[in-house]
Every structure is written in C-alpha cells, then in structure tokens.
C-alpha cells in the first residue's frame, strides 16, 4: 500500500499518474479535518485506487473549508463523478473542469454541508435524549448528548440567530468550550507562580 499527500494544485496529475498502474477506483471521499478545538480546519479529500494484483494506492489532499476547489478527475476516472458530487454536497468542496457536476442529493439552497463538524443537527438538538435526566442530578463530566448536538446554551444562541464562529460550535458539540486568550494567559501565569 502506498500513501501520498499532495498539494491541491497537483491533485489531478497525482491521480492520473496513479491510475496508470492502479486503474480501479476503490473509493473517493472526504474528511473534515477540524479537531475539537478548531485546529486543522481543512477538508481532506482521499482517493483510493487498486490494481489487479490487489495492491492499492491512496492519494490525499487538503482543501480550504471555505471556497475550496479541486480539479475534477472524471476525465481520468469516469466513476469519480458521483463521488465528487457527494463530496460537494456533504463537505462543500467544489470540483471544477470537465465532468464536474454540481450536486447529487441536496437542493441548491441547502444550508451548510451536513457532514462538516460545525453543522448542527437541529432535529436532534430539539429532542430530549435518554440519559439527560440522569445527567441533570449528576456532577459527572461525561457528556450525554448525541453527536451533532451542541450544549443547550450554544443551541439557544444559534436558534436566536447569533452568528457563532464555527470553532466555537464544534467545541460546544464536543463538550469542551474554547478558552479565551485572557483565560489561557491567566492560567499560564498562575502555573508559573506555583
């Protein structure tokens, strides 16, 4: 198995070169690289190709989450069309060039791409979940909210129409709140004094 991470500008050429020895498309997908604290905000696009010997090669690239584009690889791999459309729908990466289509499943005026970490699953956020009553009387730090649901305060702010930074929404869904610069400096200073 060979793995390579290429810059977005070299994406098409890297896939074309790999297809010369690994002609079968096994999978083309994307991953939201954003961590719990908002670091590494890129969308990572991954293409896995195989050959008749069972050998495979994986090529990945990083695309900025806002306005990110990649060259379409449909001219090299016709089967990539549907995958590219899904990646556009669910992660917001736009493919350009021959064979690039717009959307596969979502309507054109859909809100934020649903598989990005800052996408709140509104129906889940408004549902009372098992375990919530147990947590109310507990001082436990364990989180009992489903994936895609921010803490109640952040959800209230979102419903009120407040523009909340994506990193803060992601942190609210992970059960951790981003620390302000002032709090970080204060805790660092108090740690040095001790």
N, C-alpha and C positions, 0 to 999 in steps of 0.2 A: 504494500500500500504506500502510495506517495501522496504527500500533502504539500500544497503550496499556497501561500497567501500573497496575492498580487495587488498592486495599486489599481484603483478603479479604471484608470486610463488604459491599463493593459489587460483588462478582463477578457474582452472578445478574443484578442490574439492568444492569450494563455489557454482559453477553452479550445480554440481552433487547433492549436498545436497538440493539446492532449487528445483531441478526437482522432488525430491521425494514427494513434496507437491504441486508443480506448474508445471505440466507436459507439458504444451503447450508453445512453443516458439512464443512470440508475435513479438519480434524484436531483432536483433543483429546489432549494428552499431558502428561507431567510430566518435570522435570529435577531431579536432586539438585544443588543449588547449592553444596554443600560443596566448598571448594577443597582443595588438597594440605595445607594447614596448619590445616584445620578452620574457616576463616573462612566466613561466609555460610552458616550451617547450614540454611537454609530449603529447602523443596521448592517449586519453581516450577511452577505449572500454567499451561499455554498452550493457548488455543483459537484456531483459525484458521477464519475464515468467508469465503465467496466469494459474489459475485453473478453475474447473467447477463452482465455486461459484462466479466467476467474480473478485476474489481477484488477485492482481498481486504483483510481487517482482522484483526489479531492482538491478542488481549487476554490479558494475563498477570497472575498474582497470586502472592503468596508465602504459604506456609502453614508454620507451625512443624512441624518434623520429628516431634516427639513429641506425639501427640494432636491433630494438625491436622485441622480440618474445613472443608468448604466447602458452600455451598448447592448442591443438585442443580440442574442446568439441563435435566433431562429434560422438564420441563413446557414449555420453550421450544424445545428441540431433542430430539425423540424419539430420534434416532440417537446421542445422547450417552451412553445407558445403558451400552453395552458398554465404551466408553472409560473412563467413570467407574469401572466395576468393575475394569478393568485397572489404573488408577491406584491404586485402593485396594489391590489385590493386590501390585503391584510397588513402590510407593512409600510405602504406609501412610497415604495421605490418605483420610479418611472423608467421604463425601458424605451430607448429611442433607436430609430433606424429601421431597416427592412424587417417586416414580420412582427413589429411591436404593436400589440393591441392595447387598448386602454383597460377595461375592466372585465372581470369574469363573472362575478357573483353580486357585487354590491351596486347600488344605484349611484349615479354620478354625484349626487349631492350628499352622500353618506358622511357622517361625522368622522372624527379621527379614525385611522385604521385600527380595527379592533384587536389585533394581536400585538400591538405595541404596549409596552408596560404602563404608559400613562393613560390608557383607555380604561375608564371606569365602566364596569358592568352595572348599569343603572338598575336593572330589574333585580339583580342580586342585592344591591345596596339597600333597596327598599323592602327587602324580605327579612322577617325575623328568623334567625337561624337557630337550630338546636345547639345548646351549649351557651347561648347568650345569657340565659337566666343563671346558669351555674357560675358564669364569669362575673356577674354583677355583684355577688356577695364575696367574691374571692379577691385576694390581693396578689394572685398569681400573675406573673408577667407573660404567661402564654397567651397567644392570640387565638381567638375563636371565631374569626371572620373568614369567609371564603375568599379564595383568590379573586382579584379584580375588584375588591371592595375596600374603600378607604375607611379610616376611622370616622366615627359619626360627626365630629366637628368639621373635618375636611369635606365630608359629603354635604353637610349643610351649606358650607361656603360655596361649593360647586353648584348646588341647586339654586342658591341665591344669585348666581350669575357672576360670581367673583372670578377674575382671571388669576388662576393659581399656576405658578411655574410647574412644568412637567416633573422636575426633580422632586418637588415637594409632594405632588400627587403620588409618585412612585414610592417615596418614603412612607407616606401615610398608608399605602396598601401593604407595605412590608412590616408594619407595626413599629417602625422607627421614625422618629422625627429628625429632619436635618438640623444640626446645631448651627446656631448663628455664629458669625465671626466673633462677636463680642463674648459669647459664652465659651467658645473654643479658647480664646486668648485668656479669659479669666481662669479656666480650668488648668491651662498650661502654666500660668503664673503661680497658681496656688500649688501645683505639683512641684514647681521649682523651690518654693519656700519650705516645703515639708522636708 
